[in-house]
Amino acid sequence: MNCFVYLLGSASKGRVVTYVGWTNDLDKRIARHNAGTGARSTRGRSWVLLHVEEFATKAEAMSREWHLKRDRAFRKQAADKLRR
């Protein structure tokens, strides 16, 4: 089973917000976030995929997600692409 770690971005009111998550069905998961049925912190926003990585196992994906959530510099750099 392939798993994905993804970084989403949403711009509104001059501010960009990012969200990091993992899934085994990327298209379905992003659709859920945009439909307002994803994570509570993502509701009410329109999200765009900024970055994705693929892993062979759930454990690898969850480990990478943990690290990306703490990598503020990477998230800011990705969010800057959305501002342009």
Residue pairs with C-beta under 8 A, 6 or more apart in sequence:
1 24
1 57
1 58
2 24
2 54
2 55
2 56
3 22
3 23
3 24
3 54
3 55
3 56
3 57
3 58
3 60
3 61
4 22
4 23
4 24
4 26
4 52
4 53
4 54
4 55
4 61
5 20
5 21
5 22
5 52
5 53
5 55
5 61
5 64
5 65
5 68
6 20
6 21
6 22
6 23
6 26
6 29
6 30
6 49
6 51
6 52
6 53
7 18
7 19
7 20
7 49
7 50
7 51
7 52
7 68
7 75
7 78
8 18
8 19
8 20
8 21
8 30
8 33
8 42
8 47
8 48
8 49
8 50
9 16
9 17
9 18
9 19
9 47
9 48
9 50
9 78
9 79
9 81
9 82
10 16
10 17
10 18
10 19
10 42
10 45
10 46
10 47
10 48
11 17
11 82
11 83
12 45
16 79
16 80
16 82
16 83
17 45
18 50
18 75
18 78
18 79
19 33
19 39
19 41
19 42
19 47
20 65
20 68
20 69
20 75
21 29
21 38
21 39
21 65
22 58
22 61
22 62
22 64
22 65
23 29
24 58
26 49
26 52
29 38
30 47
30 49
32 38
33 39
33 42
33 47
34 46
34 47
36 43
36 44
48 82
50 78
50 79
50 81
50 82
51 78
53 64
55 61
55 64
68 74
68 75
